[in-house]
Amino acid sequence: MDTAKDRLLKIINEIPEQEVDKILDFAEYLKAKRDKRMSEDLTKASESSLDFWDNDIDDEVWNNV
């Protein structure tokens, strides 16, 4: 059975170049959207880990180092 990628590649190979540009634009849009979501997820993860260090006890210890 063909995968979705196989079917897409077959279609790309059969259509005129100007149609391929449209598919490329859409694929780049999807990639940018995924990359942005991944970046936002990493930012949220790093912010939540910073909360661990934001407390009065650790602040006082580090102030005296």
Rosetta silent file (secondary structure, phi, psi, omega in degrees, C-alpha in Angstrom):
SEQUENCE: MDTAKDRLLKIINEIPEQEVDKILDFAEYLKAKRDKRMSEDLTKASESSLDFWDNDIDDEVWNNV
SCORE:     score description
SCORE:     0.000 S_00000001
   1 L     0.000  136.767  178.984    0.000    0.000    0.000 S_00000001
   2 L   -74.034  140.836  173.531    1.286    3.450   -0.872 S_00000001
   3 L   -80.697  169.369  177.844    1.928    5.875    1.937 S_00000001
   4 H   -60.677  -37.867  178.732    0.613    9.410    1.802 S_00000001
   5 H   -63.826  -42.739  178.732    4.134   10.593    0.902 S_00000001
   6 H   -60.417  -43.637  179.963    4.310    8.125   -1.973 S_00000001
   7 H   -65.129  -40.994  179.150    0.953    9.301   -3.303 S_00000001
   8 H   -64.365  -44.752  178.627    1.981   12.944   -2.965 S_00000001
   9 H   -61.329  -38.000  178.133    5.266   12.376   -4.781 S_00000001
  10 H   -63.238  -44.124  178.668    3.401   10.609   -7.583 S_00000001
  11 H   -63.346  -44.873 -179.594    1.037   13.570   -7.946 S_00000001
  12 H   -59.019  -40.375 -179.537    3.931   16.042   -7.871 S_00000001
  13 H   -69.120  -19.181 -175.810    5.676   14.130  -10.650 S_00000001
  14 H   -98.515  -14.351 -173.762    2.539   14.258  -12.811 S_00000001
  15 L  -101.546  160.321  178.996    1.528   17.914  -12.563 S_00000001
  16 L   -64.587  155.948 -175.995    2.921   21.019  -14.300 S_00000001
  17 H   -55.305  -39.806 -177.828    5.684   23.010  -12.599 S_00000001
  18 H   -64.775  -27.536  175.947    3.409   25.959  -11.730 S_00000001
  19 H   -75.793  -33.393  177.628    1.192   23.597   -9.734 S_00000001
  20 H   -62.503  -38.406  178.100    4.239   22.214   -7.922 S_00000001
  21 H   -58.592  -38.791  179.352    5.011   25.769   -6.767 S_00000001
  22 H   -66.060  -41.113  178.396    1.580   25.921   -5.112 S_00000001
  23 H   -65.423  -41.615  177.927    2.193   22.635   -3.317 S_00000001
  24 H   -61.371  -43.939  177.752    5.622   23.859   -2.225 S_00000001
  25 H   -57.952  -45.524 -178.869    4.118   27.086   -0.854 S_00000001
  26 H   -66.875  -41.612  178.996    1.582   25.106    1.159 S_00000001
  27 H   -63.013  -40.548  177.518    4.208   22.636    2.419 S_00000001
  28 H   -66.069  -36.668  175.308    6.439   25.531    3.516 S_00000001
  29 H   -61.481  -46.631 -179.990    3.472   27.114    5.299 S_00000001
  30 H   -62.864  -40.008  178.960    2.794   23.861    7.165 S_00000001
  31 H   -65.015  -44.554  179.091    6.461   23.533    8.105 S_00000001
  32 H   -61.640  -40.602  178.824    6.630   27.117    9.386 S_00000001
  33 H   -63.434  -43.256  178.741    3.473   26.546   11.403 S_00000001
  34 H   -65.770  -43.079  179.934    4.946   23.354   12.922 S_00000001
  35 H   -62.599  -40.307  179.263    8.271   25.062   13.647 S_00000001
  36 H   -64.875  -42.890  179.123    6.498   27.964   15.349 S_00000001
  37 H   -63.356  -41.172  179.251    4.447   25.590   17.485 S_00000001
  38 H   -64.358  -41.739  178.916    7.604   23.666   18.444 S_00000001
  39 H   -63.883  -41.736  178.132    9.370   26.897   19.353 S_00000001
  40 H   -64.127  -39.852  178.402    6.414   27.995   21.477 S_00000001
  41 H   -64.012  -41.343  178.385    6.378   24.603   23.228 S_00000001
  42 H   -66.038  -38.361  177.936   10.105   24.873   23.998 S_00000001
  43 H   -63.431  -44.708  178.573    9.626   28.395   25.319 S_00000001
  44 H   -62.398  -40.648  179.812    6.822   27.237   27.613 S_00000001
  45 H   -64.436  -42.659 -179.418    8.933   24.319   28.839 S_00000001
  46 H   -68.813  -36.566  178.414   11.895   26.554   29.614 S_00000001
  47 H   -65.695  -39.754 -179.475    9.682   29.084   31.390 S_00000001
  48 H   -68.893  -31.647  178.233    8.137   26.400   33.566 S_00000001
  49 H   -73.923  -27.290  176.969   11.579   25.086   34.527 S_00000001
  50 H   -68.332  -30.481  178.871   12.647   28.607   35.505 S_00000001
  51 H   -58.886  -31.028  179.588    9.798   28.747   38.006 S_00000001
  52 H   -59.605  -37.843 -176.066   11.560   26.022   39.977 S_00000001
  53 H   -86.503  -10.657 -176.269   14.495   28.343   40.668 S_00000001
  54 L   -90.948   82.696  177.590   12.401   31.387   41.469 S_00000001
  55 L  -149.209  157.481 -173.850   11.984   31.111   45.234 S_00000001
  56 H   -63.958  -36.630 -177.931   13.123   33.048   48.279 S_00000001
  57 H   -64.514  -51.975  179.357   15.327   30.294   49.732 S_00000001
  58 H   -64.339  -36.933  177.636   17.434   29.847   46.615 S_00000001
  59 H   -58.972  -44.326 -178.747   17.581   33.608   46.093 S_00000001
  60 H   -66.668  -41.717  179.028   19.028   34.076   49.570 S_00000001
  61 H   -62.806  -47.029 -178.690   21.566   31.272   49.117 S_00000001
  62 H   -68.619  -28.632  177.940   22.769   32.647   45.785 S_00000001
  63 H   -65.930  -26.839 -177.024   22.939   36.190   47.182 S_00000001
  64 L   -97.805    7.781 -179.012   25.473   34.953   49.726 S_00000001
  65 L   -81.183    0.000    0.000   27.678   33.028   47.293 S_00000001
